[in-house]
């Protein structure tokens, strides 16, 4: 099932698709269910998620794996591309990729969860640091075919 271009944010060239995050409404649209059904899948632990405070996001790769596990006829998700860990993103790009507010990103930086470099007054984030934060904020599925698998 192709992803509706109007509902998804384009992935950054610095991060592979495996790190593309969807909000609950986008994940529900991709999986052709209501947000209530998606929330039930998250609450019962069959779908792994990424959490930043109260914000709940779903990795596109995890959603693809879930849909493939429940519909074997579905096309397999593309293999993740390699991550260029040293690629630099602007702070604004990092905020957009994390799908959180600037204030939340500032908090993640101040508490040491996100490593930010300052060069000539600009705040830059290494793609590897962003990917590590997403990995640390992932919560595994606790039931179903993806049990034990992180988002």
Secondary structure, DSSP 8 states (H G I E B T S, - for coil): ----TTTS----TTS-GGG-EE-HHHHHHHHTS-HHHHHHHHHTTSS-EEEETTEEEEEHHHHHHHHHHH-TTS----------TT-EEEHHHHHHHHTS-HHHHHHHHHTTSS--EEETTEEEEEHHHHHHHHHHTEE-B-SSTTBT---
